[in-house]
């Protein structure tokens, strides 16, 4: 009788042979699918057939996660709704306050006959690129003189001041950022109203509020806004926030470090403001005491020089008068001298006639005249003799 094992215990190929066969088959399928994509259709058919089974298997998980999301979402919505209601109430109160303040402001302006001095027009622009100089904080925007950009116009975004236009080209403009070391903006502390000037720093990451006395009320967290005293920046624009205040006894001013509230380096779209300041021009500065004293001294010197010149002129005038009188005196003398010979000639003729008449006298008479002449000549010589 032939012995044969039951079907359960029948032995086929060995386990090692089956392992090698299936490994080779798996490698062949992987290589063929990767290189030739032979099993793409089979994969699609199997995926479409198994999709309903997958969805049915995921139904419990989806139900649980949906219930959890619903609970979380409802709680979140209730919290957000409560916050929005509170914010809405706060904003409505602020709006009512602002409306009342605006009405009061208009009433006071009408009462005092004041008009709004600043009118602001804005022009949107886009930052194109940074400048080539790495030591400056400047950018270039895509608007220029042809679009109405003016030199010195402030540049802002939705958060606050970005910088100021410093150079204008036909189609572009150069903007110096707020953090540049050469940029200065007049500001005031919103809490106390203290006015000062804020400057950029060489590093370009912070701002320096200068000329703040040690006794000034400045605290960390104070907001700085433009004061509008320079006529360039409109008043009330947010500029920076104070982060540190250092007060030292050996210095007259405190060191106040601030950070800009606007993303100076991260802005892409900006607004260029055109501020038209209709305020009257500033009066001329009064000179100091030294300048006034110097001017008075110069005026006194000029008056003294004028008086000396007048004296010299008056002294020269009498001299000229004397010279004129002398000339006038000499002129008649000359005239009399010119007439004297003629007169002498005229007088000479009678004397000659008298001499001729004497010569006609007799000799005896002439002898008689000689003792008389000698007698008359002697007394004339006596006064000259010695006693």
Steps between C-alpha positions, in 0.01 A plus 500: 500500500646835393530755781420866416479784750175685548443814293578729794844361536588481135834665435556710189811701413721579786468821698833633369390446143174685561686789666738538211218484252292770666800724556594481134138564401478806726824642363384443146170674565676795669750544220241465225261742671773753568651487153203422279199578722340165421286489813349847475169370366488226761568753776221725375250217485589375846482855643156562351375168630637549849392869540153419638655263751746772605225756548292254697799424722561875561141587592545454877813714500329776295200499736721536807719774353197688368338502843822625661543773236141604544543539873828690466366717219187592690700594808747702290218674320334592827827646633568692180145624493534631857831672417354656187200627692727660761721652232197623310371669814840659565531622142149640506584693815821630343312593185244693703779674692686581176184635342431720799859622509493574126177696538647690794820567305306634204294716730808642670672563167193677371479695823864607482490539118774250447545292189673171438858579405615165371356322199644158423485314168637147467639306205552120517837361397686169503852442628709359216844436648758616753784732415851370436658673799496251791575772758179695436135418560342594167256343254372590154128527420338475158358853489683814394463862401267418212253346746514803731756383757665795675832516678459489879159328501441258792447130426268289721325165504202369693698489827690828500786700354744320271731781389529806279561562128852641461563474124253513213557363151263516202357149556642403840574653838745424779360465852720534808362268765421605853787294644770670291768673708450832317120504529328716762128536576343742751277302735309535822410255774132421468450458874665820623531717188878543545656602167840385378680366192555134419803383301608179334801300616805369310383140543157583359302284745395754765420870535654755734281766663738787571489823700278355774581646844561264787206649689259432211217252550594223256410137561551175321204433274422865417382557145671761282308681227595780262461848644447678166712799603735465203223535240610178325338219700131530585436494876390179666673238281631203706880486494646284778456355847741548790669177613772625737581818694849549645553795736849581626589770750808625309305587183241768433286286270359150538566224247167380362502196269195439283382255237303598188139388503493444123683221318766726352688221321201277434268745325409449134209737438529852638325836481679822407337800672488847347462744786400856409585725790311829480644639823657848479879519473704508815611843629863599474717387789587773751876570521679430823649763733853466359377561146299804611800646685721440198254675270472799738879526517523492122234772473685718755823454307327598177352811667842596639656459158227716347555771769877500440448532127262791557758670727772453240266639241419805716871552575582483135224744419649794701840428350347510157323821600830654615667396178217652303525820703875508446453450130239773495735730693793428271289559193403859588861564609615383166247722336612798713861419412414497137331836535780644718757547218245685296423723798868543574554600144215741525642642830847517353402749241405776752821432696702531181321821424577626853867407458514683175342795669759487776775487248373822359554678836801722537819366652465722802176342588655157469780603742241620742321174480813295583539627864136435557530150367806438716318634798208281438723192446683538836206429729428188299850366578488583874249241605731227367804631701600361837420711808 
